[in-house]
Amino acid sequence: MPSKSSGVAFVRETQLPELPPPTFETGPIKWMRQNLFKGVTSTFLTVASVYAIYLALSMVLPWVLNGIWNANSIRECRVILDGAAGGCFSVLTERWNQLLFGVTYPADQYWRPALAFVLMFPALAPVLFSHLPRKLLISTVLYPFAAFWLIWGGTIIAPLIALAGFIAAYLVYRRLVSASFAAGSLGGLCTAVIVWWLGGYITEAAASVIALEPVPSRNMGGFMLNMILGVVCVSLSFPLGIVLALGRQSSMPIIKWICVMFIEFIRGVPLITLLFVANVVLAYFLPPGSNFDLILRVIIMITLFASAYIAEVIRGGLAALPRGQYEAADSVGLDYSQAMRLIILPQALKISIPGIVNIAVSLFKDTTLVSVISMFDLVGMIRGPILASTDWNGVYWELWLFASLLFFTVCYGISQYSQWLERQLATDHR
Amino acid sequence: MLKRYLMAAVTGLGMIASTVTAATLDDVQARGKLNCGVNTGLVGFAAPDANGEWAGFDVAVCRAVAAAVLNDASAVEFLPQTGKTRFTALASGEVDMLSRNTTWTFSRDVDLKFEFTGVNYYDGQGFMVNRDLGVSSAGDLDGATVCIQTGTTTELNLADFFRSNNISYEPVPIETNAEARQQYLAGSCDVYTTDASGLAATRATFENPDDHVLLPEIISKEPLGPLVRHGDNQWGDIVRWTLNALISAEELGVTSANIAELSAGTNNPEINRLLGSEGNLGEMLGLDADWAKRAISVAGNYGEIFDAYIGESTPIGLSRGLNAQWTDGGLLYAPPFR
């Protein structure tokens, strides 16, 4: 041992300067070695994937970048492209209004559904984000009436009377509910009917007071129709679904069996069948000449359909709650509605969020089924009038991509909101 | 089978309901609009343009009727109907007439209780092949692969045709016209068969339409025409004779260009009766004397309408074929205006 023979132990008195880590062990190179080129298989898969991505992009990018935006027909597109790969996006620039609003919505009135769409966000905000001031809920309550007036037009008296009916019903309910719940509900219902019935005469007499140009339902179309159906049906089917779920759990046999039969019947029938009933069969049972609005019929059918599914999801949430929660509510002396409102439903609904959102998303996409009963929603617009015009017959990719983009935006938004909501409500780290 | 009985039952119910409002003409005039059922979109026959204005060969019939009855070719509410909703819409009174490339068949006329008011297009099943194959007649198609829409009468017609000609073929079943177009272009089948007008419309969407040829054989009868409900003969007569007026106008040489001049009176008494300067045909129909003149003025006579929407100068490029006047070897033969 040399150190021993010299008799002096070596002692380093200063610290060596810090060296940077080896290039292979740092930064992007390290990341790539660890994640992309770790072993033969990994390297091979990386190379293959990069090649696949390259192939896909080399096909899609020129098609998108070469796209023609200002031709008048598919033939002009082909002449301009002259054999090169490229999309014929001119169909979107020429027909965007029909894709969004349908064929027959008057073009100078497009601002109305657009405004209704924009107003939807402030109206939904207080419902979706619980930390906003509760006073904003007033906008949510007023929104349906405003949106109806904007989209369908006519005199503003009609939606005001509808609103007045609801308010009167609520006031009567408040007065009578202390006596009994049934009396309150019945009194409220009668008041509303009386107000609406009287209001009908006023509306007829004052048909032109602050009136927008009326647009009949059959002129609604395009993505607007999908949005109307989606938003209305989801918001109506949610409360209905809660009622059905509670009814199914009820200990009163008649209510229980009505709910069970309703849910099982609706779940056993395809939506498309219900839509055919709404469109075709109902036409025979209504007196000729009476025109029960087609959109209203379809909304009723889709709402019934969705509420049956939502009821089952919520029933799952109710069943997941431990028995102790129900018993605890009883033992503090809460009555049924208080127990449900304060203890059971908040927990059950939280558990049900993913399922409810799932149904909302699929319901929104199912609204495209109305194209089968000759309504021109976005899909009906593409399949019918646009692909059947002599100018654009043969433009498939561009149109369907546009439709997918619109639907993806909405559905992805819903899904992101639900994940955020779940994080907000996460209380299981107790 | 069950579906047919159901359909008949449902239609019967509709009849009961619609007898309440038998006088369709009065309804239409009171409403000021003609409710016309059209296709949700068929190239050349019915489609809205970029401004939402409906146009096409079938649509022109609706407009002609509206002009005859209401003196306004734009007073039409177009109610698009799919193949599934069209008959109930008519039977329930939602539409006053259908002009939606509907084949006139026995069961539709008799069992479903409708009244076909004539034929505005004689269609039939045809074949399309690639020009490179060098096939000039359907008899040369021995051993060919054929793209065919499943579950349609075209499938049965095809089997009959090949069996009676004792030649073999291999069917490639497909679901929709769009799918057929892709399969055919990709070379999955040598031949695509469906209604000849549909073939021409599909061919018009190809990058190189001239590379494909429609064979001369037509192997089925598909007379397409407007129809109305049973039970209102006056209204049926109006639709029937409006169509006949368009056809007769072509035969008599009345066009949108010369109609103003001819309606002042001519040496041909039939033209005079048609355009109302002689006789009282309009009055017999319950309309005024100028009804046919207005109908023809909308878009011209039958030949002009054909040329404007589906004729050889359009991208669809259909030749007159069976739809020529009887004097030119076609089937169009309007009864005399007398």
Interface residues (C-beta under 8 A of the other chain):
Chain A: I74 R75 R78 E94 R95 Q98 V103 T104 A107 R218 F276 N279 V280 V281 A283 Y284 P287 P288 G289 V372 I373 S374 F376 G380 R383 G384 P385 I386 L387 A388 S389 T390 N393 G394 Y396
Chain B: V10 L13 G14 A17 S18 V20 T21 N39 T40 G41 L42 V43 G44 A46 A47 P48 D49 A50 N51 G52 L79 P80 Q81 T82 K84 T85 T88 A89 S92 G93 E94 A178 R181 A201 A204 T205 F206 E207 T314 P315 I316
